[in-house]
Amino acid sequence: MTLAQTSWQWWRLRIRALIALGLLWCLLNNKLSLSEFALGAIFGAFILWVTKGFRHERIWLEREGKAVMLLLEFLKQMVIANFQVALIVLSPKLRLRPALFILPLELDNDVAITALGNMITLTPGTLTVDLAADRSVLFVHCIHTEDVNATKKGIKESFERPLKEVLKCSPKRVS
């Protein structure tokens, strides 16, 4: 690979990141305009520049299409979980079966493990309690589950496997 190709890939990644951050800014502010987009991209560039020394791994988005599908699956699971939690709250006679279980991890880097833990916690009714010292398992609490193994399988299929496909992390190069 030539230096020009490597340089182009570097710029392409930065441009995609700034576009994503600009769109995220517009989404969070509920305004879709060129000025809001530009402001979000500028803030995003500043935050990326300020925090570059804190990141110990470089994150590479392997498959953008899979990333979009993961986001949609996460949003779908959030909506379903919201209805389930609302049903629990509105049905006082429902016999809850809370569970604290161990979720073995196939992920091997901190960024992906953190993303999985956050996705579990952000889904109503579940909470990531802890991460084992050797980073091989997550401890997860679920407010209600009929079958712990089915819940584990659902987390792995909905979140962990797609995360593993989408995120590729490599150690940060010291330059």
Sequence and secondary structure as in RCSB ss.txt:
>XXXX:A:sequence
MTLAQTSWQWWRLRIRALIALGLLWCLLNNKLSLSEFALGAIFGAFILWVTKGFRHERIWLEREGKAVMLLLEFL
KQMVIANFQVALIVLSPKLRLRPALFILPLELDNDVAITALGNMITLTPGTLTVDLAADRSVLFVHCIHTEDVNA
TKKGIKESFERPLKEVLKCSPKRVS
>XXXX:A:secstr
  HHHHHHHHHHHHHHHHHHHHHHHHHHHT   HHHHHHHHHHHHHHHHHTTTT  EEEEE  HHHHHHHHHHHH
HHHHHHHHHHHHHHH TT     EEEEEE    SHHHHHHHHHHHHHSTTEEEEEE TTSSEEEEEES  S HHH
HHHHHIIIIIHHHHHHEEEEE    
